[in-house]
Amino acid sequence: MLDKWGRNIDYLKISINDRCNLNCIHCVPKEDISYTKKDE
C-alpha cells in the first residue's frame, strides 16, 4: 500500500484506547485533548 506521497506503508499502528503513554506525534494533536478516566 502507498500513501499519497508514494511512500510504501508496511506497518499499521492501531490504538484501542487513549491511555497510550508514548505520545507519538501522529496520535496526540497539538491542541489540548481530554483523556478518559482510568475506570472507564
N, C-alpha and C positions, 0 to 999 in steps of 0.2 A: 504494500500500500504506500502511496506517496502523499505528502502534504501539498498544500497549494504552492509551495516554493520548489517542488520537485525532489524534496529530500525523502529518503526511504524511511518508513516507520516500521521498526522491527520489535517494538515493545509497547505495552499499554499499561498505564497506572490507573487503578480504579480505587476510589475511596468509598467505603460504605457508611462512613460517619464523618463528623467534623472534629473528631478528637485526635487526629494525627498530630504528632509533635515535631514533624520535620519542617514545617513552614516553608515548603517549596514555593517558588515564585509563581508557578502555574496553578497552585491550589489556593494561595492566600492573596486576595486582592489588595491593592494599595489602600483603599478606603477601609474604614473600620467595619468589622463584621461581628455579629453576636453568635457565640457558640451555645450549643445545647447544654443543659445541666447534666452532670455525671449520672444522675439517677434516671434520666430519660432514655 
